[in-house]
Amino acid sequence: MDSRAIEALVTAVIWVTVVVVVRWVLRRAYEHYEARLTARSPAEAARRRTTFSLLLRLVVAGIALIGLWSVLSIFPATTELARALLASSAVLALFAGLAFSTPLSNLGSGVLVAFTQPLRPRDRVTVAAPTGYVEEVALLFTTLRTDDDRRVFIPNSQLTAEPIVNRTIRDPRRVVTVTLPVRLDAPLERASELLLAEARAI
């Protein structure tokens, strides 16, 4: 095996280890912080959890990109290509175009959502048409689990462009209409009492 290939392999293993260790350390540190914060303010802990989740992904992605750059820079061909791109004025146009593209727009919107907190994991929300519980706020998409157990993936850019109805932050109550069949000869008052007792138990 070529010496550069061996060096690239070793460098890749080192950077993968760095990513895993940094991710583990940050998660452990946040778990201790969250445990103390939850005892004081569960609502604040929920807000911090959303922000931390997105920031952790950004940190891991940044370290992974640096590691990839380190591996590619070992080979002269990829190093020269990178230098040529950076020295070219065309790279400015490339970055300008990417800045307004959908993926980076979703990434920027995800960061904005993480800090402004219009929704958090486990909140019940309505975004445009879908209604459900927030499962995850990722870098590009936010996942909702609907009442019929479907997963709806909403681009983060839509969260900053569409109205969001959050039924959890201020008032967790919601109106639900339920239809129950009752026999014609059944005592309605007794049926109503049983139904109210079950509802209160929930």
C-alpha positions in Angstrom: 0.0 0.0 0.0 1.3 3.5 -0.9 2.7 5.5 2.0 0.2 8.4 1.3 -2.7 5.9 1.4 -1.5 4.6 4.8 -1.2 8.1 6.1 -4.7 9.0 4.8 -6.1 5.9 6.5 -4.4 6.7 9.8 -5.6 10.3 9.6 -9.2 9.2 8.8 -9.2 6.8 11.8 -7.9 9.6 14.1 -10.5 12.1 12.9 -13.3 9.5 13.3 -12.1 8.9 16.8 -12.1 12.6 17.5 -15.7 13.0 16.2 -16.9 10.0 18.4 -15.1 11.3 21.5 -16.2 14.9 21.1 -19.8 13.8 20.6 -19.7 11.5 23.6 -18.1 14.2 25.9 -20.5 16.9 24.8 -23.5 14.6 25.4 -22.3 13.5 28.8 -21.7 17.1 29.9 -25.1 18.2 28.7 -26.9 15.3 30.4 -25.4 16.4 33.7 -26.3 20.0 33.0 -29.9 19.0 31.9 -30.4 17.0 35.1 -29.7 20.0 37.3 -31.7 22.3 35.0 -34.7 20.0 34.9 -34.9 20.1 38.7 -35.2 23.9 38.6 -37.2 24.4 35.4 -38.5 21.6 33.1 -39.7 24.1 30.5 -36.2 25.7 30.3 -34.6 22.3 30.1 -36.8 21.5 27.0 -35.7 24.7 25.4 -32.1 24.1 26.0 -32.4 20.5 24.7 -33.5 21.7 21.3 -30.7 24.2 21.0 -28.1 21.7 22.2 -29.3 19.0 19.8 -28.8 21.2 16.8 -25.5 22.7 17.9 -24.1 19.2 18.6 -24.9 18.3 15.0 -23.2 21.5 13.7 -20.1 20.8 15.8 -19.9 17.2 14.7 -20.4 18.2 11.0 -17.7 20.9 11.3 -15.2 18.5 12.8 -16.0 15.9 10.2 -15.4 18.4 7.4 -12.1 19.4 8.9 -11.1 15.8 9.1 -12.2 15.2 5.5 -10.1 18.2 4.4 -7.1 16.8 6.3 -7.4 13.5 4.6 -7.8 15.0 1.1 -4.8 17.4 1.7 -2.5 14.4 1.9 -2.8 13.7 -1.8 -1.2 16.2 -4.1 -3.9 16.0 -6.7 -6.7 16.9 -4.3 -4.6 19.6 -2.6 -3.9 21.4 -5.9 -7.5 21.2 -6.9 -8.6 22.7 -3.6 -6.0 25.5 -3.9 -7.2 26.2 -7.5 -10.8 26.5 -6.4 -10.0 28.8 -3.5 -7.8 31.0 -5.7 -10.4 31.2 -8.4 -12.9 34.0 -8.4 -15.5 31.5 -9.5 -15.6 30.1 -5.9 -17.2 33.4 -4.7 -20.0 32.9 -7.2 -20.3 29.3 -6.1 -20.7 30.3 -2.4 -23.1 33.1 -3.2 -25.3 30.7 -5.1 -25.2 28.1 -2.4 -26.1 30.6 0.3 -29.5 31.0 -1.3 -30.0 27.4 -2.2 -32.5 25.2 -0.4 -30.2 23.0 1.7 -28.3 26.0 3.2 -31.6 27.8 3.7 -32.9 24.8 5.6 -29.7 24.8 7.7 -29.9 28.5 8.5 -33.6 28.1 9.4 -32.8 25.2 11.6 -30.3 27.3 13.6 -32.9 30.1 13.9 -35.5 27.7 15.1 -33.1 26.2 17.7 -32.5 29.6 19.2 -36.0 31.2 18.9 -37.8 28.0 20.0 -41.2 28.2 18.3 -41.3 24.4 18.7 -39.4 21.8 20.7 -39.2 18.0 20.7 -42.4 16.4 22.1 -44.4 19.6 21.5 -47.8 19.2 19.7 -47.8 21.6 16.7 -49.5 22.4 13.5 -47.3 23.6 10.6 -49.4 24.5 7.5 -51.6 21.3 7.2 -49.8 18.6 9.2 -50.5 18.3 13.0 -48.5 16.1 15.3 -45.8 15.8 17.9 -42.3 17.0 17.2 -40.0 14.0 17.2 -36.7 15.7 16.1 -35.3 19.0 14.9 -32.5 18.0 12.6 -30.1 20.1 10.5 -32.3 20.2 7.4 -35.7 18.8 8.4 -38.0 18.7 11.4 -39.9 15.4 11.9 -43.6 15.4 13.1 -45.4 12.2 14.2 -49.1 12.6 13.3 -52.0 11.0 15.2 -52.3 8.2 12.7 -48.5 7.4 13.3 -47.2 8.9 10.1 -43.9 10.7 9.9 -44.0 14.1 8.2 -40.6 15.6 7.3 -40.9 19.4 7.1 -38.1 21.5 5.6 -36.7 23.8 8.3 -37.1 26.8 5.9 -40.9 26.2 6.0 -40.8 26.7 9.8 -39.7 30.3 9.3 -42.1 30.9 6.4 -45.3 29.3 7.7 -47.4 30.0 10.8 -46.7 27.5 13.6 -49.5 26.6 16.1 -47.9 25.2 19.2 -50.4 23.6 21.6 -47.9 22.8 24.3 -45.8 25.8 25.2 -48.7 27.8 26.8 -51.7 25.6 26.9 -51.5 21.8 26.5 -55.2 21.4 26.2 -56.9 20.5 22.9 -60.5 19.8 21.8 -61.2 16.3 20.7 -64.6 15.0 19.4 -65.3 11.3 20.3 -68.3 9.3 19.1 -69.3 6.3 21.2 -72.1 3.9 20.3 -74.7 3.1 23.0 -77.5 0.6 23.0 -81.0 2.0 22.6 -82.1 0.6 26.0 -78.9 1.7 27.8 -79.3 4.4 30.6 -77.7 7.5 29.1 -77.0 9.1 32.4 -75.1 6.1 33.6 -73.1 5.9 30.3 -72.3 9.6 30.7 -71.1 9.1 34.2 -68.8 6.2 33.2 -67.4 8.2 30.3 -66.6 11.2 32.4 -65.0 9.0 35.1 -62.7 7.5 32.4 -61.9 10.9 31.0 -61.0 12.3 34.5 -58.8 9.2 35.1 -56.8 10.1 31.9 
